Amino acid sequence: MINYKESKISAHHNYLVNGMLTPGFAVGNYEGEEGFYFLADIVLSGESTPRISTRIMEQNGSLLTHLKLNRIYENPGECFHKSIPSGFIITTSSGEMILSITTESFANGYLTRIRSSKLFDENGNLRIESSENGIYVHEKDLVLNPPWNFTIN
């Protein structure tokens, strides 16, 4: 038996994850104080900048960097944030890409593509990696179109 996931599609802005368009998604405990999570928040009409918040862990479980709303918040791994015309890139101190966020503009809306190195949780489990057209989430707790009312302070 094959399980299928469906996602509503926004007329304004979508992310590409697991080969599907979705206005927002979450992986992990985005409300917790520690541990891995990845949140691609809904982009409101009239805006075009995606809202990415994530706690990126090293494979050994230690925190590499923590982003809140596209900006580095905690950075024990001394990662770099580089703005590019269509988004931003997060790299290690040695220059290896960890995360790339780019947004394309179309006549009727926007599409944000996320590419990443292999992202692990605090237990060393692979959670996210790049796929041909975006990212692939290796997780049963992928939440599409979450009913959150999420605000990062």
Secondary structure, DSSP 8 states (H G I E B T S, - for coil): ----------SSEEEEETTEEES-EEEE-TTSSSS-EEEEE---TT----EEEEEEE-TTS-EEEEEETTEEEE-TT--EEEEETTEEEEE-TTS-EEEEEEEEEETTEEEEEEEES-EE-TTS-EEEEE-SSSEEE--TT-EES--------
